[in-house]
Amino acid sequence: MIIVEGLDHVNIPVSNLDTSKDFYVDLFDFEVEEEDGDAVVMGLDSHKLRLIKVESVEPRPFPLVSFIMDVDDFTEAISEMEAKDIKIVLGPEGNSKGEYLVFSDPDSNQIEIFYQQ
């Protein structure tokens, strides 16, 4: 058995580092921790994203990342996305655990937000 102590970061492929960096900073308040030409590591509390520049992004038909939040922040997030013309792919939808919404980043990578009841 391999024993891990946690998750270090999630990799997200992007075609334009500056555009994607601005998107995640503006929407979620991530802070840039490290830049090295082809990648940007961003942190928010104990969560880290690593944006990796690639020639062509092939969006997946499912969310790459899912962020949990409380119901009030969830409602405010939807209003903010609508005000910023961010493409909502699905939702808000309810399930037995709460409610979720899937939206696209600038490269059409799907990102999910949800709250638990």
C-alpha distances in whole Angstrom, upper triangle without the diagonal:
4,6,10,13,15,17,19,21,22,24,28,30,33,37,38,37,40,40,37,36,40,38,35,37,40,38,35,37,34,34,34,32,32,34,34,36,33,31,32,29,30,29,30,29,25,25,25,27,27,30,30,33,33,36,36,34,33,32,30,31,29,28,26,26,27,28,29,32,35,38,41,39,38,41,42,40,41,45,44,42,46,48,46,46,42,41,40,38,38,39,39,38,37,34,33,31,34,35,34,35,34,36,36,36,39,37,36,32,32,31,31,32,32,33,32,34
4,6,10,12,13,16,18,19,21,25,27,30,34,35,33,36,37,33,33,36,35,32,34,37,35,32,33,30,31,30,28,28,30,30,32,30,28,28,25,27,26,27,26,22,22,22,23,23,27,27,30,30,34,33,31,31,30,28,30,27,26,24,24,25,26,27,30,33,36,39,36,36,39,40,38,39,43,41,40,43,45,43,43,40,39,38,36,36,37,37,36,36,33,33,30,33,34,32,34,32,34,34,33,36,34,34,30,30,29,29,30,30,31,30,34
4,7,9,12,14,17,19,21,25,27,31,34,35,33,36,36,33,32,35,34,31,32,35,34,31,31,28,29,29,27,27,29,29,32,30,27,27,24,25,24,25,23,20,20,20,22,23,26,27,30,31,34,34,32,32,31,29,30,28,26,24,23,24,25,25,28,31,34,36,34,34,38,38,36,38,41,40,39,42,44,42,43,39,39,37,36,36,36,36,36,35,32,32,29,31,32,31,33,32,33,34,33,35,34,34,30,30,28,28,29,29,29,29,32
4,6,8,10,13,15,18,21,24,27,31,32,30,32,33,29,28,31,31,27,29,32,30,27,28,25,25,25,23,23,26,26,29,27,24,24,21,22,20,21,20,16,16,17,18,19,23,24,27,28,32,32,29,29,28,27,28,25,24,21,20,21,21,22,25,28,31,33,31,31,35,35,33,35,38,36,35,39,40,38,39,36,36,34,33,33,34,34,33,33,31,30,27,29,30,29,30,29,30,30,30,32,31,31,27,27,25,25,26,26,27,26,30
4,7,9,13,15,18,22,25,28,31,32,29,31,32,29,27,30,30,26,27,30,29,25,26,23,23,23,21,22,25,26,29,27,24,23,20,20,18,19,17,13,14,15,18,19,22,24,28,29,33,33,30,31,29,28,29,26,24,21,20,20,20,21,23,26,29,31,29,29,33,33,31,33,36,35,34,38,39,37,38,35,35,34,33,33,34,33,33,32,30,30,27,28,29,28,29,29,30,30,29,32,31,31,27,27,25,25,25,25,25,25,28
4,6,9,12,15,18,22,25,28,29,26,28,29,25,24,27,26,22,24,26,25,22,22,19,20,21,19,20,23,24,27,25,21,20,17,17,15,16,14,10,11,12,14,16,19,21,25,26,30,30,27,28,26,25,26,23,21,18,16,16,16,17,20,23,26,28,26,26,30,30,27,30,33,31,30,34,35,34,35,31,31,30,30,30,30,30,30,29,28,27,24,25,26,25,26,25,26,27,26,28,28,28,24,23,21,21,21,21,22,22,25
4,6,8,11,15,18,21,24,25,23,25,25,22,21,24,23,19,21,24,22,19,20,17,18,18,17,18,20,21,23,21,18,17,14,14,13,14,13,10,9,9,11,12,16,17,21,23,26,26,24,24,23,21,23,20,17,14,13,14,14,16,19,22,25,27,24,24,28,28,25,27,30,29,28,31,33,31,31,28,28,27,27,27,28,28,28,28,26,26,23,24,25,23,23,22,23,23,22,25,24,24,20,20,18,18,19,20,21,22,25
4,7,10,13,17,19,23,23,20,22,23,20,18,22,21,18,19,22,21,18,18,15,15,15,13,14,16,18,20,18,15,14,11,11,10,12,12,9,8,7,9,10,13,15,19,21,25,25,22,23,22,22,24,21,18,15,14,15,15,17,20,23,27,28,25,25,29,28,25,28,30,28,27,31,32,30,31,27,28,28,27,28,29,29,29,30,29,29,26,27,27,24,25,23,24,23,21,24,23,24,20,20,18,19,20,21,23,24,28
4,7,10,13,15,19,19,17,19,20,16,15,18,18,14,16,19,18,16,16,13,14,13,12,13,14,16,18,16,12,11,8,9,9,11,12,9,7,5,5,6,10,12,16,18,21,21,19,20,19,18,21,18,15,12,11,13,13,16,19,22,25,26,23,23,26,26,23,25,28,25,24,28,29,26,27,24,25,24,24,25,26,26,27,28,27,28,25,25,25,22,22,20,20,19,18,20,19,20,16,17,15,16,17,19,21,23,27
4,7,10,13,16,17,15,18,18,14,14,17,16,13,16,18,17,15,16,13,15,14,14,14,15,17,18,15,12,12,10,10,11,12,14,12,9,7,5,6,8,10,14,15,19,18,16,16,15,15,17,15,12,8,8,11,12,15,18,22,24,26,22,22,25,25,21,23,26,24,22,26,27,24,25,21,22,21,21,22,23,24,25,26,25,26,24,24,23,20,19,17,17,16,15,17,16,16,13,13,12,14,15,18,20,22,26
4,7,10,13,14,13,16,16,13,13,16,15,13,16,19,18,16,18,14,16,14,14,14,14,14,15,12,9,10,9,11,12,15,17,15,12,9,6,5,6,7,10,12,15,15,12,14,13,13,16,15,12,9,9,13,15,18,21,25,27,28,25,24,27,26,23,24,27,25,22,26,27,24,24,21,21,21,21,22,24,25,26,27,27,29,26,26,25,22,21,18,17,16,14,15,14,15,11,13,12,15,17,20,23,25,29
4,6,10,12,11,14,13,10,11,14,13,11,14,17,16,15,17,14,16,14,16,15,14,15,15,12,10,10,10,11,13,15,18,17,13,11,7,6,5,6,9,10,13,12,9,11,10,11,14,13,11,7,9,12,14,18,21,24,26,27,24,22,25,24,21,22,24,22,20,23,24,21,21,18,18,18,18,20,22,23,24,26,26,29,26,26,24,20,19,16,14,12,10,11,10,11,8,10,10,13,16,19,22,25,29
4,7,9,9,13,12,10,12,15,14,13,16,18,18,18,19,17,18,16,17,16,15,15,14,10,9,11,12,14,16,19,22,21,17,14,10,8,6,5,6,6,9,9,6,8,9,11,14,14,13,10,12,16,18,21,24,28,29,30,26,25,28,27,23,24,26,24,21,24,25,22,21,18,18,19,18,21,24,25,26,29,29,31,29,29,27,23,21,17,16,13,11,11,8,10,8,11,13,16,19,22,26,28,32
4,6,6,10,9,7,9,12,11,12,15,16,16,17,18,16,17,15,17,16,14,14,13,10,9,10,13,14,17,19,22,22,19,16,12,10,6,6,5,6,8,8,6,9,10,13,16,16,14,12,14,17,19,23,25,28,29,30,26,25,27,26,22,23,25,22,20,22,23,20,19,16,17,18,18,21,24,25,27,30,30,33,31,30,27,24,21,18,15,12,9,8,6,9,8,12,13,17,20,23,27,29,33
4,7,9,9,8,11,13,13,14,17,18,18,20,21,19,20,18,20,18,15,15,13,10,11,12,15,16,20,22,26,25,22,19,15,13,9,8,5,5,6,6,6,10,11,15,18,19,18,16,18,21,22,26,28,31,32,33,29,28,30,28,25,25,27,24,21,23,24,20,20,17,18,20,20,23,26,28,29,32,33,36,34,33,30,27,24,20,18,14,11,9,7,10,11,15,16,20,23,26,30,33,36
4,6,6,6,8,10,11,13,14,16,17,18,19,17,17,15,18,16,13,14,11,10,10,11,14,15,19,21,24,25,22,18,15,13,9,9,6,8,9,10,10,14,14,18,21,21,19,18,19,22,23,26,28,31,32,32,28,27,29,27,24,25,26,23,20,23,23,19,19,17,18,21,21,24,27,28,30,33,34,37,35,34,31,27,24,21,18,15,11,9,8,12,13,16,17,21,23,27,30,33,37
4,6,5,6,8,10,11,12,14,15,16,16,14,14,12,14,12,10,11,9,8,7,7,11,12,15,18,21,22,19,16,12,10,7,7,6,9,11,13,12,16,16,19,22,22,19,17,18,21,21,25,26,29,31,31,27,26,28,26,23,24,26,22,20,23,23,19,20,18,19,22,22,25,27,28,31,33,34,37,34,33,31,27,24,22,19,16,12,10,11,14,14,17,17,20,22,26,29,32,36
4,6,5,6,9,10,10,12,14,15,15,13,13,11,14,13,11,12,11,11,10,9,12,12,16,18,21,23,20,17,14,13,10,11,10,13,14,16,15,19,19,21,24,24,21,19,20,22,22,25,26,29,31,30,26,26,28,25,22,24,24,21,19,22,21,18,19,17,19,22,23,26,28,29,31,34,35,38,35,34,31,28,25,22,19,16,13,11,12,16,16,18,18,22,23,27,29,33,36
4,6,5,6,9,10,11,12,14,14,14,14,13,16,16,14,16,14,13,13,12,14,14,17,18,22,23,20,18,15,14,11,12,11,13,14,15,14,17,16,19,22,22,19,18,18,21,21,24,25,27,28,28,24,24,25,23,20,21,21,18,16,19,18,14,15,13,15,18,20,23,25,26,28,31,33,36,33,31,29,25,22,20,16,13,10,7,9,13,13,16,16,19,21,24,27,31,34
4,5,5,6,9,10,11,12,13,11,13,12,15,14,13,15,14,12,11,10,12,11,14,15,19,20,17,14,11,11,8,10,10,12,14,14,12,15,14,17,19,19,16,14,15,17,17,21,22,25,26,26,22,21,23,21,18,19,20,17,15,18,18,14,15,13,14,17,18,21,23,23,26,28,30,33,30,28,26,22,20,17,14,11,7,6,8,11,11,13,13,16,18,21,24,28,31
4,5,5,6,8,10,11,10,9,9,8,11,11,10,13,13,12,10,8,9,8,11,13,17,18,15,13,10,10,8,10,11,14,16,17,15,18,17,20,22,21,18,16,15,18,17,21,21,24,26,25,22,22,24,21,18,20,21,18,16,20,19,16,17,15,17,19,21,23,25,25,28,30,31,34,31,29,27,24,21,19,16,14,10,10,12,14,14,16,15,18,18,22,25,28,31
4,6,5,6,8,10,9,9,10,10,14,14,13,16,16,15,14,11,13,11,13,14,18,20,17,15,13,13,11,14,14,17,19,19,18,20,19,22,24,23,20,18,17,19,18,21,21,24,25,24,20,21,22,20,17,19,19,15,14,17,16,13,15,13,16,18,21,23,24,24,27,30,31,34,31,29,27,24,21,19,16,14,11,10,13,15,15,17,16,18,19,22,25,28,31
4,6,5,6,8,9,9,11,12,15,16,16,18,18,17,15,13,14,12,14,14,18,19,16,15,12,13,11,14,15,17,19,18,16,18,17,19,20,19,16,16,15,16,15,18,19,21,22,22,18,18,19,17,14,15,16,13,11,14,14,10,12,10,13,15,17,19,20,21,24,26,28,31,28,26,23,20,17,15,12,11,7,7,11,12,12,13,12,15,15,19,22,25,28
4,6,5,6,7,6,9,10,13,14,14,17,18,17,14,11,11,9,10,10,14,15,12,11,9,11,10,13,15,17,20,19,17,19,17,18,20,18,15,14,12,14,12,16,16,19,21,20,16,16,18,16,13,15,17,13,12,16,16,13,15,12,14,16,17,19,20,20,23,25,26,29,26,24,22,19,17,15,13,11,8,10,12,13,12,13,11,13,13,17,19,23,26
4,6,6,4,5,6,8,12,13,14,17,18,18,15,12,11,8,9,9,13,15,13,12,11,13,12,15,17,20,22,22,20,22,21,22,24,22,19,17,15,16,15,17,17,20,21,20,17,17,19,17,14,17,17,14,14,17,16,14,16,14,17,19,21,23,23,23,26,27,29,31,28,26,24,21,19,18,16,15,12,13,15,17,16,17,14,16,16,19,21,24,28
4,6,6,8,10,12,15,17,17,21,21,20,18,15,15,12,13,12,16,18,16,15,14,16,15,18,19,22,24,24,21,23,21,23,24,23,19,19,17,17,16,18,17,19,20,19,15,16,17,14,12,14,14,11,11,14,13,10,13,12,15,17,20,21,22,21,24,27,28,31,28,26,23,21,18,18,15,14,12,13,16,17,17,17,15,16,16,19,21,24,27
4,6,8,11,13,17,19,19,22,23,22,19,16,16,13,13,12,15,17,15,15,14,16,15,18,20,22,24,23,21,22,20,21,22,20,17,16,14,14,12,14,14,16,17,16,12,13,14,11,9,11,12,8,8,12,11,9,12,10,13,14,16,18,18,18,21,23,25,27,24,22,19,17,15,14,12,12,10,12,15,15,15,14,12,13,12,15,17,21,24
4,6,9,12,15,17,18,22,22,22,18,15,14,11,10,8,11,13,11,12,11,14,14,18,20,22,25,24,21,23,20,21,22,20,16,15,13,12,10,12,11,14,16,15,11,12,14,12,9,13,14,11,11,15,15,13,15,13,16,16,18,19,19,18,21,22,24,26,23,21,19,16,15,15,13,14,12,14,17,17,15,15,12,12,11,14,16,19,22
4,6,10,12,15,17,20,21,21,18,14,13,10,9,7,10,13,12,12,12,15,15,19,20,23,26,26,23,25,23,24,25,23,19,18,16,16,13,15,14,16,18,17,13,15,17,14,12,16,16,13,14,17,17,15,18,16,19,19,22,23,23,22,25,26,27,29,26,24,22,20,19,18,17,17,14,16,19,20,18,18,15,16,15,17,19,22,25
4,7,9,12,14,17,18,18,15,11,10,6,5,5,9,11,9,8,9,11,12,16,18,21,24,24,22,24,22,23,24,22,18,17,14,15,13,15,15,18,20,20,16,17,20,17,15,18,19,16,16,20,20,17,20,17,20,20,22,23,24,23,26,27,28,30,26,25,23,21,20,19,17,17,14,16,18,19,17,17,15,16,15,18,19,22,26
4,6,9,11,15,17,17,14,10,9,5,5,6,9,11,10,9,10,11,12,16,18,21,24,25,23,25,24,25,27,25,22,19,17,18,16,18,18,21,24,23,19,21,23,21,18,22,22,19,19,23,22,20,23,20,23,24,26,27,27,27,29,31,32,33,30,28,27,24,23,22,21,20,17,18,20,22,20,20,18,19,19,22,23,26,29
4,6,8,11,13,14,11,7,6,4,6,9,12,13,12,10,10,10,10,13,15,19,22,23,22,24,23,25,27,26,22,20,18,20,18,21,21,24,27,26,23,24,26,24,21,24,25,22,22,25,24,22,24,22,24,25,27,29,29,29,32,33,34,36,32,31,29,27,25,24,22,21,17,18,19,21,20,21,19,21,21,24,26,29,32
4,7,10,13,14,11,8,6,5,6,10,12,12,12,9,10,10,12,14,16,20,23,25,23,26,25,26,29,27,24,21,19,21,20,22,23,26,29,28,25,26,29,26,24,27,28,25,25,28,28,25,27,25,27,28,29,31,32,32,34,35,35,37,33,32,31,29,28,26,25,23,20,21,22,24,22,23,21,23,23,26,27,30,33
4,7,10,11,8,6,5,7,9,13,15,15,14,11,11,9,11,12,14,18,21,23,22,25,25,26,29,27,24,21,20,22,22,24,26,29,32,31,28,29,31,29,26,29,30,27,27,30,30,27,28,26,28,29,30,32,33,33,35,37,37,39,35,35,33,30,29,27,26,24,20,21,21,24,22,23,22,24,25,28,30,32,36
4,6,8,6,4,6,9,12,16,18,18,17,13,12,10,10,10,11,15,18,20,20,23,23,25,28,27,24,21,21,23,23,26,28,31,33,33,29,30,32,30,27,30,31,27,27,30,29,26,28,25,27,29,30,32,33,34,36,38,38,40,37,36,34,31,30,27,25,23,20,19,19,22,21,23,22,25,26,29,31,34,38
4,6,6,7,9,12,15,19,21,21,19,16,14,11,11,10,11,14,16,19,19,23,23,25,29,28,26,22,22,26,26,29,31,34,36,36,33,33,35,33,30,33,34,30,29,33,32,29,30,28,29,31,31,34,36,36,38,40,40,42,39,39,37,34,32,29,27,25,21,21,20,23,22,25,24,27,28,32,34,37,40
4,6,8,11,14,17,21,24,23,21,18,16,12,11,9,8,12,14,17,17,21,22,24,28,28,26,23,23,26,27,30,32,35,37,37,33,33,36,34,31,32,34,30,29,32,31,28,29,26,28,30,30,33,35,36,38,40,41,43,40,39,37,34,32,29,27,24,20,19,18,22,21,24,24,27,29,32,35,38,41
4,7,10,13,17,20,23,23,20,16,14,10,8,6,5,8,11,13,14,17,19,21,25,24,23,19,20,24,25,28,30,34,36,36,32,32,34,33,29,31,33,29,27,30,31,27,27,25,26,28,28,31,33,34,36,38,38,40,38,37,35,32,30,27,24,21,18,17,16,19,18,21,21,25,27,30,33,36,39
4,7,10,13,17,20,19,16,13,10,7,5,4,6,9,13,15,14,17,18,20,23,23,20,17,17,21,21,25,27,30,33,33,29,29,31,30,27,28,30,27,25,28,29,25,26,23,24,26,26,29,31,31,33,35,35,37,35,34,32,29,27,24,22,20,16,16,15,18,16,19,19,22,24,27,30,32,36
4,6,10,13,16,16,14,10,8,6,5,7,9,12,16,17,16,19,19,21,24,23,20,17,16,19,19,23,24,28,30,30,26,26,29,27,24,26,28,24,23,26,26,23,24,22,23,25,25,28,29,30,32,34,34,36,33,32,30,27,25,23,21,19,15,15,15,18,16,19,18,21,22,25,28,30,34
4,7,10,13,12,10,7,6,4,6,9,12,15,19,20,18,21,20,21,24,22,19,16,15,18,17,20,22,25,28,28,24,25,28,26,23,25,27,24,23,27,27,24,25,22,24,25,26,27,29,29,31,32,32,34,31,30,29,26,25,23,21,19,16,17,17,19,17,19,17,20,20,23,26,28,32
4,7,10,10,8,5,5,6,8,11,14,17,21,21,19,22,20,21,24,22,18,16,14,16,15,18,19,22,25,25,21,22,24,23,20,22,24,21,20,24,24,21,23,20,22,23,24,26,27,27,28,30,30,32,29,28,26,23,22,21,19,18,15,16,17,19,17,18,16,18,18,21,23,25,29
4,6,7,6,4,6,9,11,15,17,21,24,24,22,24,23,23,25,23,19,16,14,15,13,16,17,20,23,23,19,20,23,21,19,22,24,21,21,25,25,22,24,22,24,24,25,26,26,26,28,29,29,30,27,26,25,23,22,21,20,20,17,19,20,21,19,19,16,17,17,19,21,23,27
4,6,5,6,9,12,14,17,20,23,27,27,24,26,24,24,25,23,19,17,14,14,11,13,13,16,19,19,16,17,20,18,16,20,21,19,19,23,23,21,23,21,23,23,24,25,25,24,26,26,27,28,24,23,22,20,20,20,19,19,17,20,21,22,19,19,16,16,15,17,18,20,24
4,6,8,11,14,17,20,24,26,30,30,27,29,27,26,28,25,21,19,16,15,13,13,14,16,20,20,16,18,21,20,18,22,23,21,22,25,26,24,27,24,26,25,27,27,26,26,27,27,27,28,24,23,23,22,22,22,22,23,21,23,24,25,22,22,18,18,17,18,18,20,23
4,7,10,13,16,19,23,26,29,29,26,28,26,25,27,24,20,18,15,15,12,13,15,17,21,22,19,20,23,22,20,24,26,24,24,27,28,26,28,25,27,26,27,27,27,26,27,27,27,27,24,23,23,22,22,22,23,23,21,24,25,25,22,21,18,18,17,18,19,20,23
4,7,10,13,16,20,22,26,26,23,24,22,21,23,20,16,14,11,11,10,12,13,17,20,21,18,18,22,21,18,21,24,21,21,25,26,24,25,22,24,23,24,24,24,24,25,25,25,26,22,22,21,19,20,19,19,19,18,20,21,21,18,18,15,15,14,16,17,19,22
4,7,10,13,16,19,22,23,20,22,20,20,22,20,16,13,11,13,12,14,16,20,23,23,20,20,24,23,20,22,25,22,21,25,26,23,25,22,23,23,23,24,25,25,26,27,27,28,25,24,24,21,21,19,19,18,16,18,19,20,17,17,14,16,16,18,20,22,25
4,6,9,13,15,19,19,16,18,17,17,19,17,14,11,9,12,12,15,17,21,23,24,20,20,23,22,19,21,24,21,20,23,24,22,23,19,20,21,21,22,24,24,25,27,27,28,25,25,23,20,19,18,17,16,13,15,15,16,13,14,12,14,15,18,20,23,26
4,6,10,12,16,17,15,17,16,17,20,18,16,12,12,15,15,19,21,25,27,28,24,24,27,26,22,24,26,24,22,26,26,23,24,21,22,23,23,24,26,27,28,30,30,31,29,28,27,23,22,20,19,17,14,15,15,16,14,15,14,17,18,21,24,26,30
4,7,9,13,13,12,14,14,16,19,18,15,12,12,16,16,20,22,26,28,28,24,24,27,25,22,23,25,22,21,24,24,21,22,19,20,21,21,23,25,26,28,30,30,32,30,29,27,23,22,19,17,15,12,12,11,14,11,14,13,17,19,22,25,27,31
4,6,10,11,10,13,14,16,19,19,17,14,15,18,20,23,25,29,31,32,28,27,30,29,25,26,29,26,24,27,27,24,24,21,21,23,23,25,27,29,30,32,32,35,32,32,30,26,24,21,19,17,14,13,12,14,13,15,16,19,22,25,28,30,34
4,7,9,9,12,14,16,20,20,19,16,17,21,22,26,28,32,33,34,30,29,32,30,27,28,29,26,24,27,27,24,24,21,21,23,23,26,29,30,32,34,35,37,35,34,32,28,26,23,20,17,14,13,11,14,13,17,18,21,24,27,30,33,37
4,6,7,10,12,15,18,19,18,16,18,22,24,28,30,34,35,36,32,31,33,32,28,29,31,28,26,28,29,25,25,22,22,24,23,26,29,30,32,34,35,37,35,35,32,29,26,23,21,17,15,14,11,14,13,17,18,22,25,28,32,34,38
4,7,10,13,16,19,21,20,18,21,25,27,30,33,36,37,38,34,33,35,34,30,31,32,30,27,29,30,26,25,23,22,25,24,27,30,32,33,36,37,39,38,37,34,31,28,24,22,18,16,14,11,14,14,18,20,24,27,31,34,37,40
4,6,9,13,16,18,18,16,19,23,25,29,31,35,35,36,33,31,33,32,29,28,30,28,25,27,28,25,23,21,20,22,21,24,27,29,30,33,34,37,35,35,32,28,25,22,20,16,14,13,9,12,12,16,18,22,25,29,32,35,38
4,6,9,13,14,14,13,16,19,21,25,28,31,32,33,30,28,30,29,25,25,27,25,22,24,26,22,21,18,17,19,17,20,24,26,27,29,30,33,32,31,28,24,22,18,16,13,11,10,7,8,8,12,15,18,21,25,28,31,34
4,6,10,12,13,12,15,19,21,25,28,31,31,33,30,27,29,29,26,25,28,26,23,25,27,24,22,19,17,18,16,19,22,24,25,28,28,31,30,29,27,23,21,17,16,13,13,12,8,8,8,11,14,17,21,24,28,30,33
4,7,8,9,9,13,15,18,22,24,27,28,29,26,24,26,26,22,22,24,23,20,21,24,21,19,16,14,15,12,15,18,21,21,24,24,27,26,26,23,19,17,13,12,9,10,11,7,6,5,7,11,14,18,20,24,27,30
4,5,7,8,11,14,17,20,23,26,27,29,26,23,25,26,23,22,25,24,21,23,25,23,21,18,15,15,12,14,17,20,20,22,22,25,24,24,21,18,16,12,12,11,12,14,11,9,7,7,10,13,17,19,23,25,28
4,7,9,12,14,17,20,23,25,25,28,25,22,24,25,22,21,24,24,20,22,25,23,21,17,15,14,10,11,15,17,17,19,19,22,22,22,19,16,14,11,12,11,13,15,13,10,9,8,11,12,16,18,21,23,26
4,6,9,10,14,16,19,22,22,25,22,19,22,23,20,19,22,22,19,21,24,22,20,17,15,13,10,11,13,15,15,17,17,19,19,18,16,13,12,9,10,10,13,15,14,11,8,6,8,9,13,14,18,20,23
4,6,7,10,13,16,19,20,22,19,17,19,20,17,17,20,19,16,19,22,20,19,15,13,12,10,11,13,14,14,16,16,19,17,17,15,11,10,7,8,9,11,14,13,10,7,4,5,6,10,12,15,17,21
4,7,10,14,17,20,21,23,20,18,21,22,18,19,22,21,18,21,23,21,20,17,16,15,13,14,16,17,18,19,19,21,20,19,18,14,13,10,11,10,11,14,12,11,7,6,6,8,11,14,17,19,23
4,7,10,13,17,18,20,17,15,19,19,16,17,20,19,17,20,22,20,20,16,16,15,14,14,16,16,17,18,18,20,18,17,16,12,12,10,11,11,11,15,14,13,9,8,5,6,8,11,14,16,20
4,7,10,13,15,17,14,12,16,17,14,15,18,17,16,19,21,20,20,16,16,14,14,13,14,14,14,15,15,17,14,13,12,9,10,9,11,12,13,17,17,15,12,9,6,4,5,7,10,12,16
4,7,10,12,14,11,10,14,14,11,13,17,16,15,18,20,19,20,16,17,15,16,15,15,14,15,16,16,17,14,13,12,10,10,10,12,14,14,18,18,17,14,12,8,6,5,6,9,11,15
4,7,10,12,10,9,12,14,12,14,17,16,16,19,21,21,22,19,19,17,17,16,15,14,14,14,14,15,12,10,10,9,11,12,14,17,17,21,22,20,18,15,11,9,6,5,6,8,11
4,7,8,6,6,10,11,10,12,15,15,15,18,19,20,21,18,19,17,19,17,15,14,15,14,15,16,13,11,10,10,11,14,15,18,18,22,23,22,20,17,13,11,7,6,5,8,11
4,6,5,6,9,10,10,13,15,15,16,19,20,21,22,20,21,19,21,19,16,14,15,14,15,16,13,10,10,11,13,16,18,21,21,25,27,25,23,20,17,14,10,8,5,7,9
4,6,5,6,9,10,11,13,14,15,17,19,20,21,20,20,18,19,17,14,12,13,12,14,15,12,9,9,10,12,15,17,20,22,25,27,25,24,20,17,14,11,8,6,8,8
4,5,5,6,9,10,11,12,14,16,17,19,20,19,21,18,21,19,16,14,16,15,17,18,16,13,12,13,14,17,18,21,22,25,28,26,25,22,19,16,12,11,9,12,12
4,5,5,6,9,10,10,12,14,15,16,18,17,18,16,19,18,15,13,16,16,18,19,17,14,12,12,12,15,16,18,19,22,24,23,22,19,16,14,10,10,9,12,13
4,5,5,6,9,10,11,13,14,15,17,15,16,13,16,14,12,10,12,12,15,17,14,11,9,8,9,12,13,16,17,20,22,21,19,17,13,11,7,7,7,10,12
4,5,5,7,9,10,11,13,15,16,15,16,14,16,15,12,9,12,13,16,18,16,13,10,10,10,13,14,17,19,22,24,22,21,19,16,14,10,10,10,13,14
4,5,5,6,9,10,11,12,14,14,16,14,17,17,14,12,16,17,20,22,19,16,14,13,12,15,14,17,18,20,23,22,21,19,16,15,12,12,12,16,17
4,5,5,6,9,10,10,12,11,13,11,14,14,12,11,14,16,19,21,19,15,13,11,10,11,11,13,14,17,20,18,18,15,13,11,9,10,11,15,17
4,5,5,6,9,10,10,9,11,9,12,12,10,8,12,14,17,20,19,15,12,10,8,10,10,13,14,17,19,17,17,15,13,11,10,11,12,16,17
4,6,5,6,9,10,10,12,11,15,15,13,12,15,17,21,23,22,18,15,14,12,14,13,15,16,18,21,20,20,18,16,15,13,14,15,19,20
4,5,5,6,9,9,12,11,15,16,15,14,17,20,23,25,23,20,17,15,13,14,12,14,14,16,19,18,18,17,15,15,13,15,16,20,22
4,5,5,6,5,8,8,12,13,12,12,16,18,21,24,23,20,16,14,11,11,9,10,11,13,16,14,15,14,12,12,12,14,16,20,22
4,5,5,6,8,8,12,13,12,12,16,19,22,25,24,21,17,15,12,13,11,12,13,15,18,16,17,16,15,15,14,16,18,22,23
4,6,8,11,12,16,17,16,16,20,22,26,29,27,24,20,19,16,16,14,15,15,16,19,18,20,19,17,18,17,19,21,24,26
4,5,9,11,15,17,17,17,20,23,26,29,28,25,21,19,16,15,12,12,12,12,16,15,17,16,16,17,16,19,21,25,27
4,6,9,12,14,15,16,19,22,25,29,28,24,21,18,15,14,11,11,11,11,14,13,16,15,15,16,17,19,22,26,27
4,6,9,12,13,14,17,20,23,26,25,22,19,16,12,11,7,7,8,9,12,10,12,11,11,13,13,17,19,23,25
4,6,9,11,13,15,19,21,25,24,21,18,15,11,9,6,6,8,9,11,9,11,10,11,12,13,16,20,23,25
4,6,7,9,12,15,18,21,21,18,14,11,7,6,4,7,10,12,13,10,11,9,10,10,11,13,17,20,22
4,7,9,11,15,17,20,20,18,14,11,8,5,5,7,11,13,13,9,10,8,9,10,12,14,17,20,22
4,6,7,11,13,17,17,15,11,8,6,5,7,10,13,16,17,13,13,10,10,9,11,12,15,17,19
3,4,8,11,15,15,12,8,6,5,6,9,12,16,19,19,16,16,12,12,10,10,10,13,15,16
4,7,10,14,13,10,6,5,5,8,10,14,17,20,21,18,18,14,13,10,9,9,11,13,14
4,7,10,11,9,5,5,6,9,12,16,19,22,23,20,19,15,14,11,11,9,11,12,13
4,7,8,6,4,6,9,12,15,19,22,25,26,23,22,18,16,13,12,9,10,10,10
4,5,5,6,8,11,14,17,21,24,27,27,24,22,19,17,14,13,10,10,9,10
4,6,8,11,14,17,21,24,27,30,30,27,25,22,20,16,15,12,11,9,8
4,7,9,13,16,19,23,25,29,29,26,24,20,18,14,13,9,8,5,6
4,7,11,14,17,21,23,27,27,25,23,19,17,13,11,7,6,4,5
4,7,11,14,17,20,24,24,21,20,16,14,10,9,6,6,7,8
4,7,10,14,16,20,21,18,16,13,10,7,6,4,7,9,11
4,7,10,13,17,17,15,14,10,8,6,6,6,10,12,15
4,7,10,14,14,11,10,6,6,4,7,9,12,15,18
4,7,10,11,8,8,6,5,6,8,11,15,18,21
4,7,7,5,5,5,6,9,11,15,18,21,24
4,5,5,5,7,7,10,13,16,20,23,26
4,6,7,10,11,14,16,20,24,27,30
4,5,9,11,15,17,21,25,28,31
4,6,9,12,15,19,22,25,28
4,6,10,13,17,20,23,26
4,7,10,13,17,20,23
4,7,10,14,17,20
4,7,10,13,16
4,7,10,14
4,7,10
4,7
4
